[in-house]
Amino acid sequence: MGCDARAISFAAPSPMNKLFFGFKRAYYGTLRLTRQALKCLGLTAARFDLLYILDKARGEMTQRALQRALGVAASTVSRMLASLEKLDLVTREIMLGDHRCNWVELTREGRQRVRHAVRSLLDTGNVQLAVDSALSPRRWYDAASCALAHASCDGALRRVRHAYGDVATLGYPRVPDYVPPDDETLWAREMARKEP
C-alpha cells in the first residue's frame, strides 16, 4: 500500500479519534494482562491462540483451516508454525491427497503447554474476573450485570470487526466453524501415513 501525495491534506491536523485510539489501547491492555503468565510457558498471545485452536480441534487440522480460524495471512501462519515447530510444539506434514496442503498437529509438549495456559488463565477465572471488573466495575460480582455488560460490549465489537473486514472464525471457548474429521477418516489417514 503506497502513499499517494494527492491524498495528503495540508489542512490543520485532525485530533486522533478517541474510540479508534481506545480500541488500540484496550487491545494492548489485554496483552499486558496475560503476557507474563504466557511468557513463563514460552508462549505469546498469538502462539496461545493458534495452539488453543489446534487443541480444541482434537489436536490436528489443516494449515488453511487454522489460517481461517485466526483470520490472518497464510504467510503469517506459516511463519508462526515454523517457529512452533522449532520449539517442538507442533508438527506439519504435506497431505497425501493434496500436496498443496499441510496437516498440522500438536505435539505432546504443545498440548501440555496450551492446557497449562488454559488452566492458569481461563480455568482459574482470572481472565473472566479481569473482563467483568473492566466492563462492570461497580458490580463485577453480579452475574446479571456482567452478562448485560458482556452482551453490549460483544455486540459493539462484533460490529466494529465486521466494519473493518475481520475474517477470523475463532470463537472462544470453541472453534464452531471447524468440524473435526470422524474416526473413520482419522483411521484412513493414519493408515496412509504408515504406507511406505
C-alpha positions as CSV (number, residue, x, y, z in Angstrom):
1,M,0.0,0.0,0.0
2,G,1.8,3.1,-1.2
3,C,1.4,6.7,-0.2
4,D,-0.4,9.0,-2.7
5,A,0.8,12.6,-2.5
6,R,-2.6,13.8,-3.7
7,A,-4.2,12.2,-0.6
8,I,-2.1,14.3,1.8
9,S,-4.0,17.2,3.2
10,F,-2.4,20.5,4.2
11,A,-5.3,21.5,6.4
12,A,-4.9,21.6,10.2
13,P,-4.4,18.1,11.5
14,S,-7.4,16.3,13.0
15,P,-7.1,15.0,16.5
16,M,-6.8,11.3,17.0
17,N,-10.3,9.6,17.0
18,K,-10.9,8.8,20.7
19,L,-12.6,5.5,20.1
20,F,-10.1,4.3,17.5
21,F,-7.2,5.1,19.9
22,G,-9.2,3.5,22.7
23,F,-9.6,0.2,20.8
24,K,-5.9,0.1,20.3
25,R,-5.1,0.8,24.0
26,A,-7.6,-1.8,25.2
27,Y,-6.0,-4.4,22.9
28,Y,-2.6,-3.6,24.3
29,G,-4.1,-3.8,27.8
30,T,-5.4,-7.3,27.3
31,L,-1.9,-8.4,26.1
32,R,-0.3,-6.8,29.1
33,L,-2.6,-8.8,31.4
34,T,-1.6,-12.1,30.0
35,R,2.0,-11.5,28.8
36,Q,3.8,-12.6,32.0
37,A,1.8,-15.8,32.5
38,L,2.2,-16.8,28.9
39,K,5.9,-15.9,28.9
40,C,6.5,-18.3,31.7
41,L,5.2,-21.1,29.4
42,G,7.3,-19.8,26.4
43,L,4.2,-18.6,24.7
44,T,2.9,-15.3,23.3
45,A,-0.8,-14.4,22.9
46,A,-0.6,-15.2,19.2
47,R,1.0,-18.6,19.8
48,F,-1.6,-19.3,22.5
49,D,-4.4,-18.6,20.1
50,L,-3.0,-20.9,17.5
51,L,-2.3,-23.7,19.9
52,Y,-5.7,-23.3,21.5
53,I,-7.5,-23.7,18.2
54,L,-5.5,-26.8,17.5
55,D,-6.2,-28.3,20.9
56,K,-10.0,-27.6,20.5
57,A,-9.8,-29.3,17.1
58,R,-8.6,-32.6,18.7
59,G,-5.0,-31.5,18.2
60,E,-5.0,-31.5,14.4
61,M,-6.3,-29.7,11.4
62,T,-5.2,-28.3,8.0
63,Q,-3.0,-25.2,7.9
64,R,-5.6,-23.5,5.7
65,A,-8.4,-24.1,8.4
66,L,-6.0,-22.7,11.0
67,Q,-5.4,-19.6,8.9
68,R,-9.2,-19.1,8.5
69,A,-9.8,-19.5,12.2
70,L,-7.1,-16.9,13.1
71,G,-8.1,-14.5,10.2
72,V,-4.5,-13.8,9.3
73,A,-2.5,-14.1,6.1
74,A,-1.2,-17.6,5.0
75,S,2.4,-16.3,5.3
76,T,1.8,-15.3,8.9
77,V,0.5,-18.7,9.9
78,S,3.4,-20.4,8.0
79,R,5.9,-18.3,10.0
80,M,4.2,-19.0,13.3
81,L,4.1,-22.7,12.6
82,A,7.8,-22.7,11.6
83,S,8.7,-21.2,15.0
84,L,6.4,-23.5,16.8
85,E,8.0,-26.5,15.0
86,K,11.4,-25.3,16.2
87,L,10.0,-25.3,19.8
88,D,8.6,-28.8,19.2
89,L,5.1,-27.7,19.9
90,V,3.6,-28.6,16.5
91,T,4.4,-30.8,13.5
92,R,3.5,-30.3,9.9
93,E,3.1,-32.8,7.1
94,I,2.2,-32.4,3.5
95,M,-1.1,-34.0,2.9
96,L,-1.1,-37.1,0.6
97,G,-4.3,-36.3,-1.2
98,D,-3.4,-32.6,-1.9
99,H,0.3,-31.7,-1.9
100,R,-0.6,-28.0,-1.7
101,C,-2.0,-28.5,1.8
102,N,-0.3,-29.1,5.2
103,W,-1.7,-31.1,8.0
104,V,-0.8,-29.6,11.4
105,E,-0.7,-31.5,14.7
106,L,0.0,-30.6,18.3
107,T,2.9,-32.4,19.8
108,R,2.7,-33.8,23.4
109,E,4.7,-30.8,24.6
110,G,2.4,-28.4,22.6
111,R,-0.7,-29.9,24.2
112,Q,0.7,-29.8,27.7
113,R,1.7,-26.1,27.3
114,V,-1.6,-24.9,25.9
115,R,-3.5,-26.8,28.5
116,H,-1.3,-25.4,31.3
117,A,-2.0,-21.9,29.9
118,V,-5.8,-22.6,29.8
119,R,-5.7,-23.8,33.4
120,S,-3.7,-20.8,34.5
121,L,-5.7,-18.1,32.7
122,L,-9.1,-19.4,31.8
123,D,-10.0,-22.2,34.3
124,T,-8.9,-20.2,37.3
125,G,-11.4,-17.5,36.3
126,N,-8.7,-14.8,36.2
127,V,-9.4,-13.7,32.7
128,Q,-13.2,-13.7,33.4
129,L,-12.7,-11.6,36.5
130,A,-10.5,-9.1,34.6
131,V,-13.2,-8.7,32.0
132,D,-16.0,-8.5,34.5
133,S,-14.1,-5.9,36.5
134,A,-13.4,-3.8,33.4
135,L,-16.9,-3.9,32.0
136,S,-18.9,-3.7,35.2
137,P,-16.5,-2.2,37.8
138,R,-19.1,-1.4,40.4
139,R,-21.0,-4.7,40.1
140,W,-18.3,-7.2,38.9
141,Y,-19.7,-9.7,41.4
142,D,-23.2,-9.7,39.9
143,A,-23.7,-12.2,37.2
144,A,-26.6,-10.4,35.6
145,S,-24.8,-7.1,35.4
146,C,-21.8,-8.7,33.9
147,A,-23.9,-10.6,31.4
148,L,-25.5,-7.4,30.2
149,A,-22.2,-5.6,30.0
150,H,-20.6,-8.5,28.1
151,A,-23.5,-8.6,25.6
152,S,-23.3,-4.9,25.0
153,C,-19.5,-4.9,24.5
154,D,-19.6,-8.0,22.4
155,G,-22.2,-6.5,20.1
156,A,-20.3,-3.3,19.6
157,L,-17.0,-5.2,19.0
158,R,-18.7,-7.5,16.5
159,R,-20.0,-4.5,14.5
160,V,-16.5,-2.9,14.5
161,R,-14.8,-6.2,13.5
162,H,-17.4,-6.6,10.7
163,A,-17.0,-3.0,9.5
164,Y,-13.2,-3.4,9.3
165,G,-13.4,-6.7,7.4
166,D,-12.3,-9.1,10.1
167,V,-12.4,-12.7,8.7
168,A,-11.4,-14.7,11.7
169,T,-13.7,-17.5,12.6
170,L,-12.2,-18.1,16.1
171,G,-14.8,-18.1,18.8
172,Y,-13.9,-18.9,22.3
173,P,-14.2,-21.3,24.0
174,R,-14.6,-23.5,20.9
175,V,-14.0,-23.2,17.2
176,P,-17.5,-23.5,15.8
177,D,-16.6,-23.4,12.1
178,Y,-14.3,-26.3,12.3
179,V,-15.7,-29.8,12.2
180,P,-13.2,-32.4,13.2
181,P,-12.8,-35.5,10.9
182,D,-14.7,-38.6,12.0
183,D,-12.9,-41.6,13.4
184,E,-13.0,-43.5,10.1
185,T,-11.3,-40.6,8.3
186,L,-8.6,-40.4,11.1
187,W,-8.0,-44.1,10.8
188,A,-7.7,-43.9,7.0
189,R,-5.2,-41.0,7.3
190,E,-3.2,-42.9,9.9
191,M,-3.0,-46.0,7.7
192,A,-2.0,-43.8,4.7
193,R,0.9,-42.4,6.7
194,K,2.2,-45.9,7.5
195,E,2.3,-46.9,3.9
196,P,5.9,-46.9,2.5
